[in-house]
Amino acid sequence: MVYSYRNVFSGFSAKLTSEEVKAMRGKKGFVSARRQQVLQLHTTHTPNFLGLHQNAGLWKDSNYGKGIVIGILDTGIFPDHPSFSDEGMPPPPAKWKGTCEFNFTACNNKIIGARHFNTGNGTPLDHEGHGTHAASTAAGNFVRGANVFGKAN
């Protein structure tokens, strides 16, 4: 057993042999077993890749997501990124019961909760960048001159 999940969904991660996976398949309640796989990122231009444009189409027609709470399960999030500034944001909904598990910083009115679901340093801080990228595409502020190491403006 590597980790047991209880907060959002029920399950566990484990290091198993092929024989152990076969034995698990015969257990009542078994849903699936998947080999861990690390994938490469394929774009730094996600909004264009998804057909999103700042002043037209889905983003504009949906009022840029105003009033929507989005949950993302990914590699974490870097809360100090300018995409997650809460300037001009209202406070979280009164019924919000989330928690913020960062060790060094607090959530704000833009990032209203952050949980850690993996072994490691015990923080939802993004050490790979993918979670921050995905979260900023889904719910981030527009940032003038945004780029990745000087590329992909």
Secondary structure in CASP SS format (residue, H / E / C, confidence):
PFRMAT SS
TARGET T0000
AUTHOR 0000-0000-0000
METHOD secondary structure of the structure
MODEL  1
M C 1.00
V C 1.00
Y E 1.00
S E 1.00
Y E 1.00
R C 1.00
N C 1.00
V C 1.00
F C 1.00
S C 1.00
G E 1.00
F E 1.00
S E 1.00
A C 1.00
K C 1.00
L C 1.00
T C 1.00
S H 1.00
E H 1.00
E H 1.00
V H 1.00
K H 1.00
A H 1.00
M H 1.00
R H 1.00
G C 1.00
K C 1.00
K C 1.00
G C 1.00
F C 1.00
V C 1.00
S C 1.00
A C 1.00
R C 1.00
R C 1.00
Q C 1.00
Q C 1.00
V C 1.00
L C 1.00
Q C 1.00
L C 1.00
H C 1.00
T C 1.00
T C 1.00
H C 1.00
T H 1.00
P H 1.00
N H 1.00
F H 1.00
L C 1.00
G C 1.00
L C 1.00
H E 1.00
Q C 1.00
N C 1.00
A E 1.00
G H 1.00
L H 1.00
W H 1.00
K H 1.00
D H 1.00
S C 1.00
N H 1.00
Y H 1.00
G H 1.00
K C 1.00
G C 1.00
I C 1.00
V C 1.00
I C 1.00
G C 1.00
I C 1.00
L C 1.00
D C 1.00
T C 1.00
G C 1.00
I E 1.00
F C 1.00
P C 1.00
D C 1.00
H C 1.00
P H 1.00
S H 1.00
F H 1.00
S C 1.00
D C 1.00
E C 1.00
G C 1.00
M C 1.00
P C 1.00
P C 1.00
P C 1.00
P C 1.00
A C 1.00
K C 1.00
W C 1.00
K C 1.00
G C 1.00
T C 1.00
C E 1.00
E C 1.00
F C 1.00
N C 1.00
F C 1.00
T C 1.00
A C 1.00
C C 1.00
N C 1.00
N C 1.00
K C 1.00
I C 1.00
I C 1.00
G C 1.00
A E 1.00
R C 1.00
H C 1.00
F C 1.00
N C 1.00
T C 1.00
G C 1.00
N C 1.00
G C 1.00
T C 1.00
P C 1.00
L E 1.00
D C 1.00
H C 1.00
E C 1.00
G C 1.00
H H 1.00
G H 1.00
T H 1.00
H H 1.00
A H 1.00
A H 1.00
S H 1.00
T H 1.00
A H 1.00
A H 1.00
G C 1.00
N C 1.00
F C 1.00
V C 1.00
R C 1.00
G C 1.00
A C 1.00
N C 1.00
V E 1.00
F C 1.00
G C 1.00
K E 1.00
A C 1.00
N C 1.00
END
